[in-house]
């Protein structure tokens, strides 16, 4: 088909216009994709925290999402069974620390704060600190409570037709030789001492004589003072029918036990078990450490860990699903709690541990 001269001129002009646009494009680049908040954060993070199922669930709920957000970060996890073991590891580092962040029991963390093992921080460093409930902040701006739990009575549901209602169930002779107990310096042993002292009508701040006498009466019924397997598995495997543990882990293991493990907060009350998230003084990777602490206090992290291991959030903006909310410990004042000041606990831990060893276990 023969084109007219005018049409040929239009096609030539169009071709030149397309070429000109292409050449102009060679001098500019397409807009770069927006950088994620974590693109500029990289390096190592050395974390010391609890072992076993706590580590497994914290890895999935908090560490993995943090690393996904900050792919340049590598988290090295040092697992310890207890906060006392963590403190010993931190002390062994001396003047050249390798740890960046430690998650441990509040009373042990207070001892570390007094020894200047940790350093304070503010909302300038950790913005989500602004949402930590006032009751869970630490004086001096040291690491706040990251998650809250409580002491619970564990029992074998195949033995008890109804859930026990009192801590006094431990002393029932029907269960003699079938009780597992956890002694100090574990927080469970410390907490039980204060609970029993309160039950006996004494002020544990000034004396635990009545509590020690009552616990000594329990000793013949105790199969193991440091259960192996742990206080949850010893019931699931049928070795014991009563034990002491934490609500969070108890809820988790109850789901795994096929209806064997039950737990309850007795009528006499409980004691909070509070874990703080702490920044090591002279942390070798301080920028990454602060970012991690901030993420651990975020609604996403707190909701995820509550759903994974049933620890109550410490922040005021982590709304939980109803099915999770009813299984974490209440922190709104609706549960009777023996108030254990962490500074006081740090001051008496060694003394109470010694009395247990000499008078309860060794007596």
C-alpha atoms as one frame of an Amber mdcrd trajectory, in Angstrom:
protein
   0.000   0.000   0.000   1.423   3.382  -1.011   1.574   6.008   1.763   0.950
   9.673   1.137   3.797  12.145   1.645   2.039  13.748   4.628   1.569  10.418
   6.367   5.216   9.504   5.790   6.240  12.790   7.453   4.072  12.040  10.506
   5.593   8.566  10.927   9.141   9.976  10.707   8.369  12.622  13.356   6.876
   9.976  15.647   9.967   7.802  15.291  12.247  10.703  16.215  10.073  11.508
  19.219  10.286   7.928  20.544  14.072   7.900  20.042  14.435  11.197  21.852
  12.486   9.897  24.847  14.634   6.763  24.934  17.843   8.816  24.895  16.537
  11.058  27.638  15.789   7.985  29.733  19.399   6.832  29.467  20.490   9.813
  31.519  18.221   9.007  34.509  17.533   5.901  36.594  14.203   4.479  37.681
  13.175   5.406  41.247  14.897   3.031  43.694  12.615   0.874  45.807  12.027
   2.270  49.277  14.525   0.981  51.809  13.114  -0.987  54.671  13.680   0.272
  58.184  16.315  -2.387  58.715  18.421  -1.955  55.604  21.007   0.178  57.425
  21.301  -2.147  60.441  23.848  -4.927  60.317  26.257  -6.822  62.512  26.149
  -9.341  65.333  23.947  -9.514  68.391  25.044 -11.659  71.329  22.032 -12.558
  73.441  21.921 -14.532  76.692  18.512 -15.858  77.746  16.693 -18.997  78.847
  17.195 -22.462  77.403  14.855 -25.233  76.296  11.298 -24.470  75.191  11.700
 -20.786  76.100  14.524 -20.489  73.589  12.589 -22.366  70.910   9.511 -20.185
  71.191  11.386 -16.895  71.596  13.416 -17.715  68.489  10.252 -18.198  66.423
   8.212 -15.368  67.906  10.816 -12.624  68.293  14.286 -13.367  66.933  13.308
 -14.713  63.503  10.965 -11.780  62.708  13.632  -9.326  63.903  16.220 -10.877
  61.595  13.724 -10.862  58.735  13.253  -7.150  59.307  17.026  -6.648  59.617
  18.619  -9.241  57.304  22.087  -7.861  57.948  21.958  -8.905  61.607  23.136
 -12.261  62.956  21.884 -13.267  66.418  24.080 -15.524  68.561  22.051 -17.123
  71.383  23.725 -18.239  74.620  21.195 -20.419  76.431  21.157 -20.795  80.224
  18.783 -22.719  82.471  18.495 -19.967  85.082  19.085 -16.267  85.645  21.713
 -17.124  88.253  23.671 -18.947  85.538  23.312 -15.936  83.253  24.663 -13.599
  85.918  27.667 -15.850  86.482  28.383 -15.842  82.740  28.160 -12.049  82.613
  30.452 -11.659  85.604  32.995 -13.992  83.987  33.290 -11.606  81.019  35.029
  -9.075  83.233  36.036  -5.752  81.711  35.787  -7.001  78.115  32.115  -7.956
  77.642  30.958 -10.058  74.725  27.246 -10.069  75.589  24.986  -7.345  74.200
  21.549  -8.161  75.631  20.403 -10.342  78.537  16.852 -11.413  79.355  16.586
 -12.562  82.960  14.568 -12.532  86.163  14.026  -9.036  87.526  15.572  -9.687
  90.930  18.783 -11.049  89.407  18.872  -8.182  86.934  18.620  -5.754  89.860
  21.729  -7.300  91.371  23.464  -6.860  88.019  22.294  -3.239  87.845  23.758
  -2.571  91.276  27.062  -4.041  90.070  26.939  -1.828  86.929  26.898  -4.860
  84.634  24.027  -3.331  82.658  23.550   0.228  81.453  20.417   2.420  81.411
  18.631   3.630  78.301  15.738   5.934  77.425  13.006   6.329  74.821  15.546
   8.159  72.662  17.409   4.853  72.310  14.370   2.569  72.566  11.144   4.319
  71.451   8.830   1.443  72.502   9.953   1.980  76.082   7.283   4.696  76.155
   4.583   1.996  76.098   5.912  -0.128  78.980   3.415  -0.058  81.848   4.605
   2.066  84.753   4.613  -0.912  87.129   7.099  -2.663  84.846   9.682   0.114
  84.554  12.971  -0.177  86.436  14.362   2.694  88.551  17.321   4.446  87.011
  16.159   3.678  83.456  17.652   0.197  83.500  16.106  -2.603  81.463  12.326
  -2.822  81.916  10.169  -5.884  82.287   9.808  -7.495  78.876   7.228 -10.140
  79.815   5.282 -11.200  82.900   4.478 -14.614  84.300   3.446 -16.098  87.645
   4.052 -19.133  89.837   1.517 -21.923  89.436   0.700 -25.227  91.131   1.117
 -28.115  88.664  -0.903 -31.307  89.038  -1.712 -34.590  87.312  -5.232 -34.331
  85.894  -5.549 -38.128  85.815  -5.137 -38.193  89.603  -7.182 -35.121  90.555
 -10.837 -35.187  89.527 -10.984 -31.491  90.393  -8.203 -28.938  90.247  -6.562
 -28.324  93.638  -7.370 -24.919  95.082  -4.636 -24.456  97.693  -0.867 -24.625
  98.008  -1.555 -26.778 101.086  -2.213 -29.688  98.693   1.540 -30.296  98.670
   1.351 -31.408 102.303  -1.469 -33.931 101.786  -0.039 -37.292 102.857  -1.896
 -39.017 100.003   0.760 -37.644  97.665   3.804 -38.324  99.816   6.821 -39.277
  97.713   5.109 -38.012  94.562   5.885 -34.311  94.813   8.537 -32.500  92.761
   9.872 -29.220  94.116  12.267 -26.525  92.893  14.479 -24.984  95.552  16.328
 -21.651  95.680  18.275 -19.961  94.205  15.658 -20.630  91.511  13.002 -17.927
  91.487  10.378 -20.655  91.957  11.891 -21.604  95.312  12.253 -17.996  96.399
   8.663 -17.234  95.447   7.291 -20.302  97.234   9.142 -19.272 100.386   7.437
 -15.872 100.389   4.040 -17.429  99.605   4.316 -19.997 102.423   5.578 -17.329
 104.818   2.519 -15.220 104.040   0.264 -18.256 104.491   1.815 -18.804 107.931
   1.009 -15.254 108.935   4.541 -13.904 109.118   6.212 -11.011 107.342   8.888
 -12.536 105.148  10.712  -9.204 105.081  11.706  -9.755 108.700  11.519 -13.543
 109.200  10.920 -16.786 107.325  11.215 -19.053 110.375   7.623 -20.294 110.112
   7.950 -20.829 106.370  11.130 -22.860 106.793   9.478 -25.026 109.463   6.487
 -25.645 107.193   8.706 -26.449 104.212  10.748 -28.818 106.383   7.505 -30.710
 107.068   7.078 -31.061 103.305  10.550 -32.513 102.728   9.648 -36.219 103.323
   7.009 -36.007 100.571   9.392 -34.580  97.981  10.720 -37.027  95.415  13.114
 -34.530  93.834  14.198 -30.981  94.660  15.464 -30.311  91.158  13.335 -32.514
  88.919  14.967 -34.390  86.080  13.189 -34.296  83.697  11.937 -30.839  84.582
   8.997 -29.953  86.807   6.506 -30.231  83.929   7.724 -33.464  82.354   7.969
 -35.235  85.687   4.163 -35.040  85.894   3.576 -35.802  82.218   5.748 -38.938
  82.491   3.954 -40.086  85.658   6.889 -39.821  88.056   5.080 -37.304  90.260
   1.577 -35.923  90.644   2.322 -32.455  92.057   4.938 -29.843  91.293   5.560
 -26.120  91.069   6.138 -24.204  87.860   5.377 -21.143  85.808   1.998 -20.404
  84.299   3.370 -19.702  80.815   5.384 -22.853  80.357   2.692 -24.822  82.168
   0.092 -23.663  79.651   2.388 -24.632  76.795   3.175 -28.107  78.171  -0.459
 -28.693  79.093  -1.266 -28.424  75.385   1.421 -31.005  74.622   0.471 -33.426
  77.401  -2.663 -34.985  75.984  -4.739 -33.865  78.945  -2.248 -35.083  81.572
  -0.886 -31.797  82.950  -3.052 -29.275  84.754  -2.157 -26.030  86.469  -3.844
 -23.525  88.727  -3.198 -20.291  90.607  -4.183 -21.278  94.192  -6.553 -19.221
  96.315  -3.737 -17.967  98.568  -2.275 -16.153  95.582   0.841 -16.233  93.490
   4.013 -14.272  92.860   4.926 -12.626  89.614   7.905 -13.911  87.701   9.096
 -10.929  85.698  11.782 -11.038  83.030  13.627  -7.857  82.146  15.431  -7.098
  78.888  18.825  -5.568  79.650  21.571  -3.733  77.771  25.102  -4.803  78.679
  27.414  -2.018  79.763  29.971  -1.446  76.977  27.995  -3.784  74.724  30.164
  -4.543  71.677  27.200  -4.115  69.301  25.217  -1.405  71.051  23.308  -0.056
  68.030  22.011  -3.511  67.122  21.311  -4.253  70.789  19.106  -1.178  71.199
  17.213  -2.010  68.006  16.607  -5.539  69.274  15.388  -4.338  72.676  13.054
  -1.919  70.928  11.664  -4.691  68.741  11.197  -7.005  71.734   8.979  -4.298
  73.274   6.913  -3.834  70.118   3.255  -4.929  69.919   4.110  -7.489  67.217
   6.803  -9.194  69.302   4.829  -9.105  72.538   1.696 -10.529  70.916   3.676
 -13.263  69.175   5.453 -14.412  72.330   2.235 -14.306  74.357   0.612 -16.592
  71.785   3.667 -18.877  71.701   4.421 -19.306  75.427   1.638 -17.477  77.298
   3.692 -14.722  78.898   1.752 -11.517  79.507   2.964  -8.412  77.628   4.555
  -5.614  79.629   3.402  -2.879  77.246   0.054  -1.108  77.120  -0.606  -1.422
  73.389  -0.380  -5.165  72.694  -3.989  -6.273  72.388  -4.184 -10.055  72.656
  -6.725 -12.428  71.091  -9.330 -13.521  73.629  -8.126 -17.142  73.630  -4.605
 -16.006  74.553  -5.686 -13.317  77.004  -7.528 -15.815  79.206  -4.398 -17.988
  79.575  -1.732 -15.411  80.405  -1.390 -14.144  83.955  -3.485 -11.087  84.729
  -1.521  -7.910  85.442  -4.508  -5.646  86.114  -4.762  -6.263  89.857  -7.454
  -8.946  89.584  -5.127 -11.714  90.835  -3.888 -11.917  94.438  -0.129 -11.424
  94.273   2.512 -11.669  96.991   4.506  -8.528  96.324   8.184  -9.419  96.059
  10.313  -6.337  95.624  13.219  -7.316  93.324  15.748  -5.293  95.316  14.698
  -7.130  98.477  14.889 -10.503  96.726  18.383  -9.733  95.473  19.449  -8.950
  99.050  18.120 -12.178 100.613  18.559 -14.716  97.815  21.792 -16.211  99.190
  20.501 -16.258 102.769  17.232 -18.021 101.865  19.089 -20.474  99.629  21.415
 -21.365 102.484  18.527 -21.942 104.880  16.796 -24.250 102.372  19.969 -26.294
 101.947  20.654 -26.601 105.669  17.183 -26.789 107.213  14.752 -27.984 104.529
  16.658 -30.278 102.196  19.465 -31.202 104.545  17.365 -31.214 107.688
